[in-house]
Amino acid sequence: MRKNNIFLVFALFVLSITLSGCILEVEDYTFVFKNADTEDCHMYNENETIGPSNKLSPGSSRSVESINAPDRYLVEIFVGRDGNVIASGYANPDKEHVINITWDGSVLSIKD
């Protein structure tokens, strides 16, 4: 009797995860950040923090590859200056494997 209850609870758990879509595949993505502003800025995703490695001068770009973002998951993108976040948005990596992100000084454009 006890084995049947454990099996039933386990089966219901697996079924609920499957039906809710919680089993996510992990994919590799490339985020291409481009600074189209006239001032330096930091452009980074939620797996990074503001720092020298993500500082972009005007007209420059950088790529972040193989972030291992789960499919069907929004990744938050940030633009920062002087230690403060000045813009943010969300990329939807399940649409494309290369996400182009551009900051023009007033608008954060995310082409996913």
ZABA-543928 format. One record per atom (N, C-alpha, C): atom name; y negated, z negated, x negated. Coordinates in nm, 4 decimals. Atoms other than C-alpha are relative to their C-alpha. Layout:
// ZABA-543928
{seti "CA"; {Y; Z; X}}
...
//
This chain:
// ZABA-543928
{seti "N"; {0.1197; 0.0000; -0.0814}}
{seti "CA"; {0.0000; 0.0000; 0.0000}}
{seti "C"; {-0.1258; 0.0000; -0.0855}}
{seti "N"; {0.1188; 0.0087; 0.0845}}
{seti "CA"; {-0.2469; -0.0919; -0.2733}}
{seti "C"; {-0.0233; 0.1305; -0.0755}}
{seti "N"; {0.0143; -0.1286; 0.0688}}
{seti "CA"; {-0.1761; 0.2325; -0.4658}}
{seti "C"; {-0.0582; 0.1053; 0.0930}}
{seti "N"; {0.0532; -0.0961; -0.0966}}
{seti "CA"; {-0.2473; 0.4319; -0.1503}}
{seti "C"; {-0.1494; -0.0195; 0.0203}}
{seti "N"; {0.1428; 0.0266; -0.0165}}
{seti "CA"; {-0.5856; 0.2599; -0.1072}}
{seti "C"; {-0.0803; 0.0475; -0.1201}}
{seti "N"; {0.0687; -0.0451; 0.1211}}
{seti "CA"; {-0.6836; 0.3276; -0.4682}}
{seti "C"; {-0.0065; 0.1516; -0.0032}}
{seti "N"; {-0.0021; -0.1461; -0.0020}}
{seti "CA"; {-0.5770; 0.6903; -0.4368}}
{seti "C"; {-0.0988; 0.0537; 0.1029}}
{seti "N"; {0.0906; -0.0450; -0.1051}}
{seti "CA"; {-0.7700; 0.7282; -0.1101}}
{seti "C"; {-0.1462; -0.0154; -0.0420}}
{seti "N"; {0.1369; 0.0215; 0.0464}}
{seti "CA"; {-1.0872; 0.5790; -0.2586}}
{seti "C"; {-0.0359; 0.1023; -0.1076}}
{seti "N"; {0.0243; -0.0985; 0.1061}}
{seti "CA"; {-1.0573; 0.8034; -0.5658}}
{seti "C"; {-0.0167; 0.1396; 0.0588}}
{seti "N"; {0.0081; -0.1331; -0.0618}}
{seti "CA"; {-0.9957; 1.1136; -0.3515}}
{seti "C"; {-0.1318; 0.0172; 0.0742}}
{seti "N"; {0.1278; -0.0080; -0.0709}}
{seti "CA"; {-1.2982; 1.0369; -0.1341}}
{seti "C"; {-0.1176; 0.0101; -0.0963}}
{seti "N"; {0.1045; -0.0057; 0.1021}}
{seti "CA"; {-1.5137; 0.9814; -0.4442}}
{seti "C"; {-0.0119; 0.1414; -0.0576}}
{seti "N"; {0.0001; -0.1360; 0.0562}}
{seti "CA"; {-1.4122; 1.3175; -0.5958}}
{seti "C"; {-0.0511; 0.0997; 0.1031}}
{seti "N"; {0.0440; -0.0903; -0.1064}}
{seti "CA"; {-1.4637; 1.4937; -0.2637}}
{seti "C"; {-0.1509; -0.0115; 0.0229}}
{seti "N"; {0.1439; 0.0164; -0.0233}}
{seti "CA"; {-1.8115; 1.3437; -0.2164}}
{seti "C"; {-0.0828; 0.0597; -0.1131}}
{seti "N"; {0.0719; -0.0600; 0.1132}}
{seti "CA"; {-1.9203; 1.4489; -0.5661}}
{seti "C"; {0.0036; 0.1511; 0.0101}}
{seti "N"; {-0.0144; -0.1450; -0.0100}}
{seti "CA"; {-1.7870; 1.7998; -0.5147}}
{seti "C"; {-0.0880; 0.0565; 0.1108}}
{seti "N"; {0.0781; -0.0500; -0.1139}}
{seti "CA"; {-1.9520; 1.8438; -0.1750}}
{seti "C"; {-0.1498; -0.0163; -0.0202}}
{seti "N"; {0.1432; 0.0219; 0.0193}}
{seti "CA"; {-2.2863; 1.7061; -0.2889}}
{seti "C"; {-0.0580; 0.0862; -0.1109}}
{seti "N"; {0.0497; -0.0863; 0.1073}}
{seti "CA"; {-2.3097; 1.9497; -0.5798}}
{seti "C"; {-0.0382; -0.0763; -0.1242}}
{seti "N"; {0.0363; 0.0824; 0.1151}}
{seti "CA"; {-2.3309; 1.6717; -0.8383}}
{seti "C"; {0.0734; 0.0394; -0.1266}}
{seti "N"; {-0.0679; -0.0461; 0.1200}}
{seti "CA"; {-2.0904; 1.8414; -1.0741}}
{seti "C"; {-0.0800; 0.1188; -0.0521}}
{seti "N"; {0.0916; -0.1006; 0.0525}}
{seti "CA"; {-2.3342; 2.0393; -1.2870}}
{seti "C"; {0.0523; 0.0589; -0.1289}}
{seti "N"; {-0.0315; -0.0640; 0.1264}}
{seti "CA"; {-2.2662; 2.2924; -1.5539}}
{seti "C"; {-0.1192; -0.0160; -0.0917}}
{seti "N"; {0.1073; 0.0104; 0.0972}}
{seti "CA"; {-2.4663; 2.2534; -1.8712}}
{seti "C"; {-0.0152; 0.1354; -0.0685}}
{seti "N"; {0.0298; -0.1304; 0.0585}}
{seti "CA"; {-2.6321; 2.5688; -2.0038}}
{seti "C"; {-0.0988; -0.0163; -0.1147}}
{seti "N"; {0.0994; -0.0029; 0.1064}}
{seti "CA"; {-2.8343; 2.6538; -2.3125}}
{seti "C"; {-0.1167; 0.0873; 0.0448}}
{seti "N"; {0.1214; -0.0703; -0.0387}}
{seti "CA"; {-3.1919; 2.7629; -2.2534}}
{seti "C"; {-0.0961; 0.0051; -0.1166}}
{seti "N"; {0.1073; -0.0110; 0.0979}}
{seti "CA"; {-3.4852; 2.8764; -2.4630}}
{seti "C"; {-0.1325; -0.0093; 0.0734}}
{seti "N"; {0.1345; 0.0146; -0.0532}}
{seti "CA"; {-3.8326; 2.7566; -2.3773}}
{seti "C"; {-0.0963; 0.0579; -0.1022}}
{seti "N"; {0.0983; -0.0617; 0.0883}}
{seti "CA"; {-4.1074; 2.9745; -2.5273}}
{seti "C"; {-0.1387; -0.0471; 0.0453}}
{seti "N"; {0.1322; 0.0557; -0.0298}}
{seti "CA"; {-4.4409; 2.7900; -2.5362}}
{seti "C"; {-0.1057; 0.0836; -0.0708}}
{seti "N"; {0.1093; -0.0781; 0.0600}}
{seti "CA"; {-4.7599; 2.9938; -2.5933}}
{seti "C"; {-0.1336; -0.0626; 0.0372}}
{seti "N"; {0.1337; 0.0544; -0.0210}}
{seti "CA"; {-5.1103; 2.8539; -2.6377}}
{seti "C"; {-0.0996; 0.1153; 0.0061}}
{seti "N"; {0.1008; -0.1054; -0.0188}}
{seti "CA"; {-5.3573; 3.1070; -2.4929}}
{seti "C"; {-0.1390; -0.0599; 0.0153}}
{seti "N"; {0.1274; 0.0707; -0.0083}}
{seti "CA"; {-5.6384; 2.8477; -2.4988}}
{seti "C"; {-0.0798; 0.0260; -0.1283}}
{seti "N"; {0.0842; -0.0130; 0.1199}}
{seti "CA"; {-5.9275; 2.8438; -2.7490}}
{seti "C"; {0.0041; -0.1265; -0.0850}}
{seti "N"; {-0.0127; 0.1254; 0.0738}}
{seti "CA"; {-5.8336; 2.4912; -2.8632}}
{seti "C"; {0.1466; -0.0310; -0.0268}}
{seti "N"; {-0.1350; 0.0477; 0.0273}}
{seti "CA"; {-5.5281; 2.3307; -3.0205}}
{seti "C"; {0.0516; -0.0820; 0.1185}}
{seti "N"; {-0.0622; 0.0857; -0.1014}}
{seti "CA"; {-5.2837; 2.1653; -2.7807}}
{seti "C"; {0.1454; -0.0236; -0.0378}}
{seti "N"; {-0.1417; 0.0273; 0.0159}}
{seti "CA"; {-4.9367; 2.0167; -2.7714}}
{seti "C"; {0.0697; 0.0529; 0.1252}}
{seti "N"; {-0.0785; -0.0495; -0.1126}}
{seti "CA"; {-4.6794; 2.1920; -2.5522}}
{seti "C"; {0.1439; -0.0422; -0.0235}}
{seti "N"; {-0.1326; 0.0569; 0.0205}}
{seti "CA"; {-4.3456; 2.0242; -2.4963}}
{seti "C"; {0.0688; -0.0248; 0.1346}}
{seti "N"; {-0.0751; 0.0271; -0.1222}}
{seti "CA"; {-4.0707; 1.9464; -2.2460}}
{seti "C"; {0.0376; -0.1474; 0.0061}}
{seti "N"; {-0.0319; 0.1405; -0.0255}}
{seti "CA"; {-3.9373; 1.6190; -2.1074}}
{seti "C"; {0.0937; -0.0628; -0.1023}}
{seti "N"; {-0.0898; 0.0528; 0.1030}}
{seti "CA"; {-3.6889; 1.5837; -2.3938}}
{seti "C"; {-0.0712; -0.0226; -0.1326}}
{seti "N"; {0.0807; 0.0171; 0.1209}}
{seti "CA"; {-3.9717; 1.5656; -2.6487}}
{seti "C"; {-0.1147; -0.0967; 0.0299}}
{seti "N"; {0.1231; 0.0774; -0.0166}}
{seti "CA"; {-4.2771; 1.3507; -2.7062}}
{seti "C"; {-0.1111; 0.0735; -0.0734}}
{seti "N"; {0.1140; -0.0640; 0.0649}}
{seti "CA"; {-4.6241; 1.4605; -2.8075}}
{seti "C"; {0.0018; -0.0363; -0.1487}}
{seti "N"; {-0.0039; 0.0242; 0.1435}}
{seti "CA"; {-4.6343; 1.5017; -3.1841}}
{seti "C"; {-0.0300; 0.1256; -0.0793}}
{seti "N"; {0.0357; -0.1130; 0.0858}}
{seti "CA"; {-4.7044; 1.7286; -3.4806}}
{seti "C"; {0.0910; 0.1216; 0.0162}}
{seti "N"; {-0.0943; -0.1123; -0.0096}}
{seti "CA"; {-4.3931; 1.9395; -3.4227}}
{seti "C"; {-0.0274; 0.0915; 0.1188}}
{seti "N"; {0.0270; -0.0848; -0.1160}}
{seti "CA"; {-4.5220; 2.0689; -3.0881}}
{seti "C"; {-0.1490; 0.0312; 0.0177}}
{seti "N"; {0.1423; -0.0343; -0.0037}}
{seti "CA"; {-4.8898; 2.1177; -3.1752}}
{seti "C"; {-0.0147; 0.1493; -0.0273}}
{seti "N"; {0.0197; -0.1446; 0.0123}}
{seti "CA"; {-4.9975; 2.4790; -3.1266}}
{seti "C"; {-0.1487; 0.0315; -0.0140}}
{seti "N"; {0.1375; -0.0480; 0.0138}}
{seti "CA"; {-5.3161; 2.6393; -3.2523}}
{seti "C"; {-0.0208; 0.1159; 0.0981}}
{seti "N"; {0.0261; -0.1094; -0.0933}}
{seti "CA"; {-5.4879; 2.9012; -3.0332}}
{seti "C"; {0.0732; 0.1285; -0.0403}}
{seti "N"; {-0.0714; -0.1253; 0.0233}}
{seti "CA"; {-5.2768; 3.2165; -3.0001}}
{seti "C"; {0.1393; -0.0159; -0.0578}}
{seti "N"; {-0.1327; 0.0179; 0.0593}}
{seti "CA"; {-4.9644; 3.0616; -3.1522}}
{seti "C"; {0.1033; -0.0365; 0.1068}}
{seti "N"; {-0.1082; 0.0332; -0.0919}}
{seti "CA"; {-4.6278; 3.0011; -2.9937}}
{seti "C"; {0.1136; -0.0669; -0.0761}}
{seti "N"; {-0.1200; 0.0600; 0.0582}}
{seti "CA"; {-4.3033; 2.8141; -3.0547}}
{seti "C"; {0.1113; 0.0067; 0.1029}}
{seti "N"; {-0.1172; -0.0034; -0.0867}}
{seti "CA"; {-3.9523; 2.8229; -2.9147}}
{seti "C"; {0.0816; -0.1265; -0.0184}}
{seti "N"; {-0.0934; 0.1124; 0.0026}}
{seti "CA"; {-3.7238; 2.5353; -2.8254}}
{seti "C"; {0.1297; 0.0539; 0.0579}}
{seti "N"; {-0.1259; -0.0591; -0.0434}}
{seti "CA"; {-3.3650; 2.6527; -2.8072}}
{seti "C"; {0.1079; -0.1045; 0.0238}}
{seti "N"; {-0.1193; 0.0806; -0.0279}}
{seti "CA"; {-3.0435; 2.5056; -2.6724}}
{seti "C"; {-0.0346; -0.1419; 0.0424}}
{seti "N"; {0.0390; 0.1308; -0.0501}}
{seti "CA"; {-3.1949; 2.2232; -2.4749}}
{seti "C"; {0.1134; -0.0676; 0.0770}}
{seti "N"; {-0.1131; 0.0521; -0.0778}}
{seti "CA"; {-2.8651; 2.1804; -2.2841}}
{seti "C"; {-0.0435; -0.0625; 0.1314}}
{seti "N"; {0.0444; 0.0467; -0.1306}}
{seti "CA"; {-3.0319; 2.1445; -1.9476}}
{seti "C"; {0.1087; 0.0287; 0.1027}}
{seti "N"; {-0.0979; -0.0261; -0.1057}}
{seti "CA"; {-2.7982; 2.1053; -1.6523}}
{seti "C"; {-0.0487; 0.1104; 0.0921}}
{seti "N"; {0.0311; -0.1029; -0.0976}}
{seti "CA"; {-2.7865; 2.4007; -1.4167}}
{seti "C"; {-0.0520; -0.0671; 0.1273}}
{seti "N"; {0.0601; 0.0513; -0.1231}}
{seti "CA"; {-2.9859; 2.3486; -1.0932}}
{seti "C"; {-0.0770; -0.1298; -0.0248}}
{seti "N"; {0.0722; 0.1199; 0.0409}}
{seti "CA"; {-3.2172; 2.1009; -1.2600}}
{seti "C"; {-0.1403; 0.0405; -0.0411}}
{seti "N"; {0.1369; -0.0294; 0.0405}}
{seti "CA"; {-3.5952; 2.0974; -1.2999}}
{seti "C"; {-0.0314; -0.0731; -0.1295}}
{seti "N"; {0.0404; 0.0581; 0.1277}}
{seti "CA"; {-3.7293; 2.0372; -1.6498}}
{seti "C"; {-0.1520; -0.0109; 0.0007}}
{seti "N"; {0.1451; 0.0183; -0.0011}}
{seti "CA"; {-4.0780; 1.8883; -1.6734}}
{seti "C"; {-0.0604; 0.0486; -0.1315}}
{seti "N"; {0.0726; -0.0586; 0.1124}}
{seti "CA"; {-4.3209; 2.0681; -1.9051}}
{seti "C"; {-0.1370; -0.0667; -0.0075}}
{seti "N"; {0.1281; 0.0684; 0.0185}}
{seti "CA"; {-4.6327; 1.9064; -2.0540}}
{seti "C"; {-0.0897; 0.0759; -0.0967}}
{seti "N"; {0.1015; -0.0442; 0.0952}}
{seti "CA"; {-4.9543; 2.0141; -2.2232}}
{seti "C"; {-0.0829; -0.1240; -0.0309}}
{seti "N"; {0.0749; 0.1184; 0.0378}}
{seti "CA"; {-5.1356; 1.7470; -2.4209}}
{seti "C"; {-0.1063; 0.0288; -0.1035}}
{seti "N"; {0.1069; -0.0079; 0.1000}}
{seti "CA"; {-5.4452; 1.6952; -2.6273}}
{seti "C"; {-0.0546; -0.1408; -0.0211}}
{seti "N"; {0.0545; 0.1322; 0.0344}}
{seti "CA"; {-5.5796; 1.3879; -2.8080}}
{seti "C"; {0.0862; -0.1147; 0.0550}}
{seti "N"; {-0.0916; 0.1038; -0.0450}}
{seti "CA"; {-5.2706; 1.1893; -2.7089}}
{seti "C"; {0.0150; -0.0131; 0.1504}}
{seti "N"; {-0.0054; 0.0070; -0.1464}}
{seti "CA"; {-5.3155; 1.2569; -2.3362}}
{seti "C"; {0.0620; 0.1258; 0.0587}}
{seti "N"; {-0.0527; -0.1156; -0.0742}}
{seti "CA"; {-5.1300; 1.4831; -2.0943}}
{seti "C"; {-0.1148; 0.0584; 0.0812}}
{seti "N"; {0.1085; -0.0649; -0.0745}}
{seti "CA"; {-5.3778; 1.7367; -1.9562}}
{seti "C"; {0.0528; 0.0940; 0.1082}}
{seti "N"; {-0.0618; -0.0839; -0.1033}}
{seti "CA"; {-5.1351; 1.9481; -1.7520}}
{seti "C"; {0.1508; -0.0203; -0.0059}}
{seti "N"; {-0.1461; 0.0052; -0.0037}}
{seti "CA"; {-4.7736; 1.9421; -1.6404}}
{seti "C"; {0.0497; 0.0873; 0.1135}}
{seti "N"; {-0.0634; -0.0819; -0.1028}}
{seti "CA"; {-4.5353; 2.1470; -1.4331}}
{seti "C"; {0.1505; -0.0064; -0.0185}}
{seti "N"; {-0.1455; 0.0014; 0.0055}}
{seti "CA"; {-4.1685; 2.2142; -1.3758}}
{seti "C"; {0.0555; 0.1395; -0.0205}}
{seti "N"; {-0.0743; -0.1240; 0.0195}}
{seti "CA"; {-3.9399; 2.4864; -1.5052}}
{seti "C"; {0.1333; -0.0151; 0.0714}}
{seti "N"; {-0.1271; -0.0015; -0.0714}}
{seti "CA"; {-3.6304; 2.5827; -1.3102}}
{seti "C"; {0.0984; 0.0843; -0.0798}}
{seti "N"; {-0.0833; -0.0774; 0.0917}}
{seti "CA"; {-3.3791; 2.6842; -1.5785}}
{seti "C"; {0.1169; 0.0733; 0.0619}}
{seti "N"; {-0.1157; -0.0698; -0.0539}}
{seti "CA"; {-3.1097; 2.8004; -1.3386}}
{seti "C"; {-0.0308; 0.1451; 0.0335}}
{seti "N"; {0.0361; -0.1396; -0.0281}}
{seti "CA"; {-3.3045; 3.1222; -1.2808}}
{seti "C"; {0.0134; 0.0887; -0.1232}}
{seti "N"; {0.0010; -0.0787; 0.1231}}
{seti "CA"; {-3.3332; 3.2418; -1.6418}}
{seti "C"; {0.0435; -0.0855; -0.1172}}
{seti "N"; {-0.0352; 0.0727; 0.1219}}
{seti "CA"; {-3.2091; 3.1489; -1.9846}}
{seti "C"; {-0.1157; -0.0030; -0.0990}}
{seti "N"; {0.1226; 0.0052; 0.0805}}
{seti "CA"; {-3.5525; 3.2192; -2.1394}}
{seti "C"; {-0.1140; -0.0286; 0.0965}}
{seti "N"; {0.1123; 0.0396; -0.0853}}
{seti "CA"; {-3.8474; 3.0413; -1.9817}}
{seti "C"; {-0.1274; 0.0113; -0.0822}}
{seti "N"; {0.1273; -0.0212; 0.0690}}
{seti "CA"; {-4.1959; 3.1561; -2.0872}}
{seti "C"; {-0.1062; -0.0894; 0.0623}}
{seti "N"; {0.0986; 0.0976; -0.0444}}
{seti "CA"; {-4.4649; 2.8895; -2.0654}}
{seti "C"; {-0.1305; 0.0264; -0.0744}}
{seti "N"; {0.1293; -0.0319; 0.0607}}
{seti "CA"; {-4.8330; 2.9701; -2.1258}}
{seti "C"; {-0.1067; -0.0950; 0.0524}}
{seti "N"; {0.1157; 0.0825; -0.0338}}
{seti "CA"; {-5.1374; 2.7437; -2.1315}}
{seti "C"; {-0.1243; 0.0771; -0.0367}}
{seti "N"; {0.1215; -0.0780; 0.0281}}
{seti "CA"; {-5.4744; 2.9234; -2.0979}}
{seti "C"; {-0.1253; -0.0866; -0.0048}}
{seti "N"; {0.1143; 0.0909; 0.0023}}
{seti "CA"; {-5.6955; 2.6149; -2.1025}}
{seti "C"; {-0.0296; -0.0607; 0.1352}}
{seti "N"; {0.0196; 0.0567; -0.1327}}
{seti "CA"; {-5.6952; 2.5610; -1.7282}}
{seti "C"; {0.1239; 0.0113; 0.0887}}
{seti "N"; {-0.1188; -0.0226; -0.0825}}
{seti "CA"; {-5.3684; 2.6926; -1.5844}}
{seti "C"; {0.1253; 0.0006; -0.0882}}
{seti "N"; {-0.1302; 0.0000; 0.0656}}
{seti "CA"; {-5.0136; 2.6153; -1.6971}}
{seti "C"; {0.0890; 0.0957; 0.0779}}
{seti "N"; {-0.0817; -0.1025; -0.0640}}
{seti "CA"; {-4.8045; 2.9230; -1.6208}}
{seti "C"; {0.1434; -0.0122; -0.0504}}
{seti "N"; {-0.1421; 0.0127; 0.0356}}
{seti "CA"; {-4.4259; 2.8829; -1.6145}}
{seti "C"; {0.0735; 0.1141; 0.0671}}
{seti "N"; {-0.0724; -0.1175; -0.0506}}
{seti "CA"; {-4.2318; 3.2067; -1.5777}}
{seti "C"; {0.1488; -0.0238; -0.0188}}
{seti "N"; {-0.1442; 0.0211; 0.0040}}
{seti "CA"; {-3.8790; 3.1084; -1.4967}}
{seti "C"; {0.0579; 0.0917; 0.1007}}
//
